[in-house]
């Protein structure tokens, strides 16, 4: 496989990390070495959401709520609830109607953007339409139709939501939801939430973990103020990567990783190139029980031609090199067929096992400072990962190099040609492997910072320290 090492190393850039919706897991693509920096911080608030509903989950009574529409009766029930112990039961009476409940909130003025959401469960009947409403007092409600198919079938809770910006002359001091039901239709509503802004966050009320009431419980606005879990209870974290082939693979440095006071870090040097992958982190408590899971998706760009192949070291990601393929070698899969003659039959008895992993040869041209890197990459024992662009139709391979050779192309100070045999192997075990991040280690930290105080003044928290400031 003749190759030319790309002579220009890309500059290190720190892109904006992707963050999971709950805020616990962050991922930043390391374009320099085609890897992903991962960090979990269970001490961080899941979001900064605020709920303007004064009695969002009806835990005490139906105060600060009113009926919306006609031909409906409302009751507070404790037989079923999405949050807490109670919900609002709506029973349609008389002629079919669009009706439901309104929740009171502080008045919102024109120009204000709001995100409205409710959890709904149909008990009987089949309401197929409805709307989310904003209203000022007894004025005509602003109706935001629910799209077809969003109302759940009977028996399951589902979240209905809509975004709306109050126009000129519009104000609102209540919001709600109505479903179109015939007489006898029964449905529940719980977890009413009106958020300033356009983002939809997980439900908030002052009784939820990590949240607080701004005033009287169940009669005031509320907000999230801390993480929904106790970070001190988290001992480790396990991160798996869901690849395009549908398989989940543990991240080498997070199977498992320590989570110091709920904060941990990992580096993944093995994600497929040019395809979206999903990382899922699961907290492991000190007693061995599992905590919440958090997921985020990222994509590592494919290398641009002509430097379209990565040769990666799993033990030292910083030793990896991006190279240019000038021709592809033949891959050869050795067969495994056993045979034995059978008396009286012209055919031998045979058995066939799976084919052996493919083998090939590789040729690499290197110049200048890349000579030493390629020499070390080929002559240091250890498994390597070969990756290339999807258009080349060469699957990622974990390989061992054998019989490396180096030739001088011209003058003794000129470029070199390296050759080696390549044998594919299985992916090395990931359990218990430490984090290895290019250009960062405890030794480098000690060399760069003479005292603990100097390091503490540079990094605001452990996640920044573990990732050299990339996350945190």
CORDA-V130094 format. One record per residue. RES is the residue in three letters. SS is DSSP state (hx for helix, st for strand, lp for the rest). PHI is phi in degrees with one decimal (999 if undefined). BURIAL is # if it has 16 or more other C-alpha atoms within 10 Angstrom, else .. Layout:
{{RES	SS	PHI	BURIAL} {RES	SS	PHI	BURIAL}}
This chain:
{{UNK	lp	999	#} {UNK	st	-62.0	#} {UNK	st	-139.6	#} {UNK	st	-122.7	#} {UNK	st	-69.0	#} {UNK	lp	-62.0	#} {UNK	lp	-75.0	.} {UNK	lp	-103.6	.} {UNK	lp	-83.0	.} {UNK	lp	-65.3	.} {UNK	lp	-73.4	.} {UNK	lp	-72.6	.} {UNK	lp	-125.0	.} {UNK	lp	-113.4	.} {UNK	lp	-71.8	.} {UNK	lp	-62.8	.} {UNK	lp	-69.6	#} {UNK	st	-81.9	#} {UNK	st	-125.4	#} {UNK	lp	-64.3	#} {UNK	lp	-56.3	#} {UNK	lp	-84.1	#} {UNK	lp	84.2	#} {UNK	lp	-85.6	#} {UNK	st	-111.1	#} {UNK	st	-126.5	#} {UNK	st	-138.6	#} {UNK	st	-127.9	#} {UNK	st	-74.4	#} {UNK	st	-95.2	#} {UNK	lp	-66.2	#} {UNK	lp	-62.4	#} {UNK	lp	-124.9	#} {UNK	lp	52.5	#} {UNK	st	-127.6	#} {UNK	st	-135.0	#} {UNK	st	-89.5	#} {UNK	st	-120.0	#} {UNK	st	-144.4	#} {UNK	st	-116.3	#} {UNK	st	-140.7	#} {UNK	lp	-77.8	#} {UNK	lp	-85.4	#} {UNK	lp	-81.8	#} {UNK	lp	-59.3	#} {UNK	lp	-63.8	#} {UNK	lp	-170.0	#} {UNK	lp	-114.1	.} {UNK	lp	-67.5	#} {UNK	st	-129.5	#} {UNK	st	-112.8	#} {UNK	lp	-84.1	#} {UNK	lp	-64.6	#} {UNK	lp	-80.0	#} {UNK	lp	-139.9	#} {UNK	lp	-68.4	#} {UNK	lp	-118.7	#} {UNK	lp	57.0	#} {UNK	lp	-70.9	#} {UNK	lp	-106.3	.} {UNK	lp	-168.5	#} {UNK	lp	-98.2	#} {UNK	lp	-61.4	.} {UNK	lp	62.7	#} {UNK	st	-134.8	#} {UNK	st	-141.8	#} {UNK	st	-73.0	#} {UNK	st	-124.3	#} {UNK	lp	88.9	#} {UNK	lp	-114.0	.} {UNK	lp	58.9	#} {UNK	st	-147.7	#} {UNK	st	-116.7	.} {UNK	st	-126.4	#} {UNK	st	-141.3	.} {UNK	st	-88.5	#} {UNK	st	-122.8	#} {UNK	lp	-117.3	.} {UNK	lp	-78.5	.} {UNK	lp	-158.5	.} {UNK	lp	-161.0	#} {UNK	lp	-84.4	#} {UNK	lp	-130.4	#} {UNK	lp	65.3	#} {UNK	lp	-113.6	.} {UNK	lp	-138.5	#} {UNK	st	-150.1	#} {UNK	st	-98.4	#} {UNK	st	-96.7	#} {UNK	st	-114.0	#} {UNK	st	-122.3	#} {UNK	st	-77.9	#} {UNK	lp	-127.3	#} {UNK	lp	68.1	.} {UNK	lp	-66.9	.} {UNK	lp	-58.3	#} {UNK	st	-154.9	#} {UNK	st	-96.8	#} {UNK	st	-154.0	#} {UNK	st	-179.1	#} {UNK	st	-131.4	#} {UNK	st	-118.4	#} {UNK	st	-108.1	#} {UNK	st	-76.3	#} {UNK	st	-153.9	#} {UNK	st	-58.5	.} {UNK	st	-61.9	.} {UNK	st	-111.3	#} {UNK	lp	-97.7	#} {UNK	lp	-58.2	.} {UNK	lp	90.3	.} {UNK	lp	-83.8	#} {UNK	st	-91.7	#} {UNK	st	-134.4	#} {UNK	st	-117.1	#} {UNK	st	-111.6	#} {UNK	st	-150.9	#} {UNK	st	-148.0	#} {UNK	st	-100.6	#} {UNK	st	-127.6	#} {UNK	st	-138.1	#} {UNK	st	-83.1	#} {UNK	st	-95.8	#} {UNK	st	-148.3	.} {UNK	lp	84.4	#} {UNK	lp	-142.5	#} {UNK	lp	-63.8	#} {UNK	lp	-110.2	#} {UNK	lp	-148.3	#} {UNK	st	168.4	#} {UNK	st	-155.3	#} {UNK	st	-100.5	#} {UNK	st	-125.4	#} {UNK	st	-123.6	#} {UNK	st	-151.7	#} {UNK	lp	-107.2	#} {UNK	lp	57.0	.} {UNK	lp	-102.6	.} {UNK	lp	-63.4	.} {UNK	lp	-60.5	.} {UNK	lp	-73.0	#} {UNK	st	-80.9	#} {UNK	st	-106.8	.} {UNK	st	-113.1	#} {UNK	st	-60.5	.} {UNK	lp	-79.9	#} {UNK	lp	-69.6	.} {UNK	lp	-58.6	.} {UNK	lp	92.3	.} {UNK	lp	-83.2	.} {UNK	lp	-78.1	#} {UNK	lp	-72.3	#} {UNK	lp	-68.1	#} {UNK	lp	-57.6	#} {UNK	lp	107.2	.} {UNK	lp	-139.2	.} {UNK	st	-79.2	#} {UNK	st	-145.4	#} {UNK	st	-96.1	#} {UNK	st	-102.5	#} {UNK	st	-148.2	#} {UNK	st	-156.0	#} {UNK	st	-111.6	#} {UNK	st	-153.8	#} {UNK	st	-112.0	#} {UNK	lp	-63.6	#} {UNK	lp	-83.9	.} {UNK	lp	-58.2	.} {UNK	lp	79.8	.} {UNK	lp	-96.2	#} {UNK	lp	-135.1	#} {UNK	st	-154.2	#} {UNK	st	-122.3	#} {UNK	st	-159.3	#} {UNK	st	-144.4	#} {UNK	st	-168.1	#} {UNK	st	-140.5	#} {UNK	st	-132.3	#} {UNK	st	-116.5	#} {UNK	st	-93.0	#} {UNK	st	-132.3	#} {UNK	lp	-79.4	#} {UNK	lp	-56.3	.} {UNK	lp	96.2	#} {UNK	lp	-68.9	#} {UNK	st	-128.5	#} {UNK	st	-149.3	#} {UNK	st	-110.2	#} {UNK	st	-134.1	#} {UNK	st	-154.5	#} {UNK	st	60.9	#} {UNK	st	-66.7	#} {UNK	st	-145.2	#} {UNK	st	-120.1	#} {UNK	st	-108.8	#} {UNK	st	-65.5	#} {UNK	lp	99.9	#} {UNK	lp	-105.9	.} {UNK	lp	-80.4	.} {UNK	lp	-101.5	#} {UNK	lp	-111.3	#} {UNK	lp	-55.8	.} {UNK	lp	-56.8	#} {UNK	lp	-130.3	#} {UNK	lp	-147.2	#} {UNK	lp	-65.9	#} {UNK	lp	-94.2	#} {UNK	lp	-75.3	#} {UNK	lp	-56.4	.} {UNK	lp	81.3	#} {UNK	st	-118.0	#} {UNK	st	-148.3	#} {UNK	st	-83.7	#} {UNK	lp	-80.3	#} {UNK	lp	-151.6	.} {UNK	lp	-66.6	.} {UNK	lp	-55.6	#} {UNK	lp	61.1	#} {UNK	lp	-151.9	#} {UNK	lp	-156.1	#} {UNK	lp	-68.9	#} {UNK	st	-146.6	#} {UNK	st	-156.2	#} {UNK	st	-89.1	#} {UNK	lp	-124.3	#} {UNK	lp	-143.0	#} {UNK	lp	-61.6	#} {UNK	lp	-76.3	#} {UNK	lp	-129.7	#} {UNK	lp	-83.2	.} {UNK	hx	-63.2	#} {UNK	hx	-67.7	.} {UNK	hx	-83.3	#} {UNK	st	-89.7	#} {UNK	st	-101.1	#} {UNK	st	-140.4	#} {UNK	st	-139.5	#} {UNK	st	-117.9	#} {UNK	st	-117.8	#} {UNK	st	-118.4	#} {UNK	st	-114.5	#} {UNK	st	-93.2	#} {UNK	lp	-94.5	#} {UNK	lp	-59.4	.} {UNK	lp	-79.7	.} {UNK	lp	87.7	.} {UNK	lp	-91.6	.} {UNK	st	-102.1	#} {UNK	st	-126.5	#} {UNK	st	-63.1	#} {UNK	lp	-74.3	#} {UNK	hx	-55.3	#} {UNK	hx	-92.9	#} {UNK	hx	-137.6	#} {UNK	lp	-130.5	#} {UNK	lp	-110.0	#} {UNK	st	-116.7	#} {UNK	st	-67.8	#} {UNK	lp	-122.1	#} {UNK	st	-75.5	#} {UNK	lp	51.9	#} {UNK	lp	84.2	#} {UNK	st	-121.3	#} {UNK	st	-143.3	#} {UNK	st	-144.9	#} {UNK	st	-152.0	#} {UNK	st	-135.7	#} {UNK	st	-110.4	#} {UNK	lp	-108.6	#} {UNK	lp	-126.9	#} {UNK	lp	-67.5	#} {UNK	lp	-58.6	#} {UNK	st	-92.2	#} {UNK	lp	74.9	.} {UNK	lp	-141.1	.} {UNK	st	-72.3	.} {UNK	st	-125.3	#} {UNK	st	-117.9	#} {UNK	st	-98.4	#} {UNK	st	-125.7	#} {UNK	st	-103.5	#} {UNK	st	-121.4	#} {UNK	st	-73.0	#} {UNK	st	-122.0	#} {UNK	st	-79.2	#} {UNK	lp	-62.3	.} {UNK	lp	-86.9	.} {UNK	lp	93.0	.} {UNK	lp	-74.7	.} {UNK	st	-90.7	.} {UNK	st	-95.6	.} {UNK	st	-70.2	.} {UNK	st	-104.3	#} {UNK	st	-140.4	#} {UNK	st	-130.6	#} {UNK	st	-150.7	#} {UNK	st	-112.6	#} {UNK	st	-143.3	#} {UNK	st	-133.2	#} {UNK	st	-94.0	#} {UNK	lp	-62.9	.} {UNK	lp	-69.2	#} {UNK	lp	-69.0	#} {UNK	lp	-72.4	.} {UNK	lp	-62.1	.} {UNK	lp	-86.5	.} {UNK	lp	-84.2	#} {UNK	lp	-113.6	#} {UNK	st	-133.2	#} {UNK	st	-104.2	#} {UNK	st	-111.0	#} {UNK	st	-113.3	#} {UNK	st	-92.6	#} {UNK	lp	-75.6	#} {UNK	lp	-79.2	#} {UNK	lp	-134.1	#} {UNK	hx	-55.2	#} {UNK	hx	-69.4	#} {UNK	hx	-85.9	#} {UNK	lp	-66.5	#} {UNK	st	-137.9	#} {UNK	st	-101.7	#} {UNK	st	-130.7	#} {UNK	st	-108.8	#} {UNK	st	-89.8	#} {UNK	lp	-102.4	.} {UNK	lp	-160.4	.} {UNK	lp	-95.1	.} {UNK	lp	-81.6	.} {UNK	lp	-76.1	.} {UNK	lp	-94.7	.} {UNK	st	-129.8	.} {UNK	lp	-104.6	.} {UNK	lp	-70.5	.} {UNK	lp	-84.8	.} {UNK	lp	-127.6	.} {UNK	st	-121.9	.} {UNK	st	-103.9	.} {UNK	st	-141.3	.} {UNK	st	-150.3	.} {UNK	lp	-65.9	.} {UNK	lp	-117.1	.} {UNK	lp	-61.1	.} {UNK	lp	83.3	.} {UNK	lp	-127.1	.} {UNK	lp	-73.4	.} {UNK	lp	-105.7	.} {UNK	lp	-78.3	.} {UNK	st	-77.4	.} {UNK	st	-129.8	.} {UNK	st	-139.8	.} {UNK	st	-128.6	.} {UNK	lp	-97.0	.} {UNK	lp	-62.3	.} {UNK	lp	-69.3	.} {UNK	lp	-69.4	.} {UNK	lp	-61.0	#} {UNK	lp	-68.7	#} {UNK	st	-125.6	#} {UNK	st	-161.4	#} {UNK	st	-117.0	#} {UNK	st	-133.4	#} {UNK	st	-130.5	#} {UNK	st	-128.8	#} {UNK	st	-99.8	#} {UNK	st	-134.9	#} {UNK	lp	-140.1	#} {UNK	lp	55.2	.} {UNK	lp	-67.7	.} {UNK	hx	-73.0	#} {UNK	hx	-59.1	#} {UNK	hx	-65.8	.} {UNK	hx	-65.7	.} {UNK	hx	-67.3	#} {UNK	hx	-59.7	#} {UNK	hx	-67.5	.} {UNK	hx	-62.0	#} {UNK	hx	-86.1	#} {UNK	hx	-103.6	.} {UNK	lp	-90.7	.} {UNK	lp	-59.3	.} {UNK	lp	145.5	.} {UNK	lp	-76.9	#} {UNK	st	-115.4	#} {UNK	st	-115.7	#} {UNK	st	-102.9	#} {UNK	st	-133.9	#} {UNK	st	-148.4	#} {UNK	lp	-68.6	#} {UNK	hx	-61.1	.} {UNK	hx	-64.2	.} {UNK	hx	-79.0	.} {UNK	lp	52.4	.} {UNK	lp	-119.3	.} {UNK	lp	-63.4	.} {UNK	lp	-56.9	#} {UNK	st	-131.4	#} {UNK	st	-89.6	#} {UNK	st	-136.6	#} {UNK	st	-116.5	#} {UNK	st	-94.7	#} {UNK	st	-132.3	.} {UNK	st	49.6	.} {UNK	st	-67.3	.} {UNK	st	-138.5	.} {UNK	st	-129.1	#} {UNK	st	-127.0	.} {UNK	st	-85.8	.} {UNK	lp	-71.4	.} {UNK	lp	-143.7	.} {UNK	lp	-67.8	.} {UNK	lp	-63.2	.} {UNK	lp	-100.9	.} {UNK	lp	-93.8	.} {UNK	lp	-73.6	#} {UNK	st	-126.2	#} {UNK	st	-115.0	#} {UNK	st	-106.7	#} {UNK	st	-130.3	#} {UNK	st	-163.9	#} {UNK	st	-85.3	#} {UNK	st	-122.0	#} {UNK	st	-124.6	#} {UNK	st	-73.2	#} {UNK	st	-132.3	#} {UNK	lp	-73.3	.} {UNK	lp	-65.9	.} {UNK	lp	-61.6	.} {UNK	lp	-58.8	.} {UNK	lp	-99.4	.} {UNK	lp	-63.1	.} {UNK	lp	72.0	.} {UNK	lp	-80.7	.} {UNK	lp	-76.2	#} {UNK	lp	-73.6	#} {UNK	lp	-128.8	#} {UNK	st	-120.3	#} {UNK	lp	-55.4	#} {UNK	lp	72.5	.} {UNK	st	-149.6	.} {UNK	lp	-162.9	.} {UNK	hx	-64.0	.} {UNK	hx	-64.5	.} {UNK	hx	-67.1	.} {UNK	hx	-58.4	#} {UNK	hx	-64.3	.} {UNK	hx	-71.9	.} {UNK	hx	-87.4	.} {UNK	lp	-127.3	.} {UNK	lp	-72.2	.} {UNK	lp	-133.4	.} {UNK	hx	-62.8	.} {UNK	hx	-61.1	.} {UNK	hx	-66.4	.} {UNK	hx	-68.1	.} {UNK	hx	-63.7	.} {UNK	hx	-73.7	.} {UNK	hx	-90.2	.} {UNK	lp	-111.0	#} {UNK	lp	-74.3	.} {UNK	lp	-153.4	.} {UNK	hx	-66.9	#} {UNK	hx	-64.5	#} {UNK	hx	-61.9	#} {UNK	hx	-63.1	#} {UNK	hx	-68.0	#} {UNK	lp	-113.5	#} {UNK	lp	57.3	#} {UNK	lp	83.6	.} {UNK	lp	-69.4	#} {UNK	lp	-119.9	#} {UNK	lp	125.8	#}}
